[in-house]
Amino acid sequence: MTIYRIEDLIRTARTHSPYYRELYSGLPENETRLEALPVVSQNEFWEANTYHNNRLLTGPPSNGVIYKSGGTTGNPKLSFYLRDEWETFARIYQKALGAVGLVPGDRVGNLFYVGELYASFLFVHRALELSPVPVLQFPIGGATPLDSIAKIILEFGINVLAGMPTSLLNIADHLVAYAHGHGEVVRLRKILFAGESMYPDQRAHLAKLFPGIQINSLGCASVDAGMLGYADSSCGPDEHRAFGSESVLEIVDDDTGEPITEPGRPGRVLITNLIRLLMPIIRYPSGDRAEWVEPRDSGPDRKFRLVGRAEEGARIGPVTVYYDDVRPILAPFYQRLGVMNYQLRITHEQRKDQLSLVIGVHDPAALPETASREILAELHSRRPMLHMCEDTGKVHPTRIAWVPAAGLAVNSRTGKLRRVMDERMSTLSS
């Protein structure tokens, strides 16, 4: 298991990655201070990180694995791992598994998604194989028909479920109904979630269905950024500890990029991954906003709290919609409908997320009646998983909201457009 020094990671990226070589071209050759490096631009990063003619990688992608990290069907975002890097990723995650309260002999149903280059199922499966606590795995998969999932859980006495919150909520309701109809008893003791936040109304619903159930974060990570944090017994909802020895997690001011060191001040998350050389992740925006919970001198695994999504993308249930991926969807409509700009708004009610695509136009009153339907049709054709999750009730149907261009929300201090507005916590508390 190899963990690289920051100096070696930067030097390798600068020498062997055309993208990083260009990004760092204005810096002194011997500059290895992380805070002196520019922040990665998500758009430019993914433009460089293509399968053909790749300008990001430090070498050819061989003896490893390729995963899809999101984006539109026509422009998939790919993450490349060497075999040893992927194995190290899974081994490092033992820290998270050791903190979630598994006990020897637990029967864990893996309900993450597999196939189509998705990573979550395979990663959790391998991490559980390496778990410091011996458990029995059941690789069910999130796309398995609900009746089959319920039957497997009951037949094998599965007592721990691991999956995405949105999927777990749907499965939980069906499992209770199925067990009641077959005269059986559900014996779940723990739910482990990852991939999105578990909101208070969702936790309350699960606690009502399964009295005494323990609900724990399986940690936060992404296939592109790698590991961000793990939750131990001291962590409250949305709180995690940084993987301080294996990565560098920074929280920086949304507008100035100034590093935030004091607790309680939100900013966007940058991650530097110390286990990956093939596809370097250096000051990479994870797409999250967070704030420190503990003081700066609290240790390498400093506690932080996730407070929503940043400007890079909107996470709606199990689906990520990147802000920049919406622009080509709207491109055919710019002139005909007078589109000026747009923003993504995320809300949460009745235990489900909802995406609103807020579009600023010259004159909302002059739009044809078909405008919203046309935009939705194009969005769904580009993001079929979003459409599928709407059809299956995992998320609320996407809304199109038309406003005058001056009606788009901006940062009150800088006047900049708020590209992504994550209002889930405010909608829950209102």
Beta strands, then each sheet from edge to edge (+ up, - down):
strand 1: 64-70
strand 2: 77-82
strand 3: 107-110
strand 4: 136-139
strand 5: 160-163
strand 6: 190-193
strand 7: 214-217
strand 8: 220-222
strand 9: 226-230
strand 10: 239-242
strand 11: 247-252
strand 12: 267-273
strand 13: 284-292
strand 14: 303-309
strand 15: 313-316
strand 16: 319-322
strand 17: 339-349
strand 18: 352-361
strand 19: 399-404
strand 20: 420-422
sheet 1: 1+ 2-
sheet 2: 4+ 3+ 5+ 6+ 7+
sheet 3: 8+ 9- 10+ 14- 13+ 12- 11+
sheet 4: 15+ 16-
sheet 5: 19+ 18+ 17- 20-
end
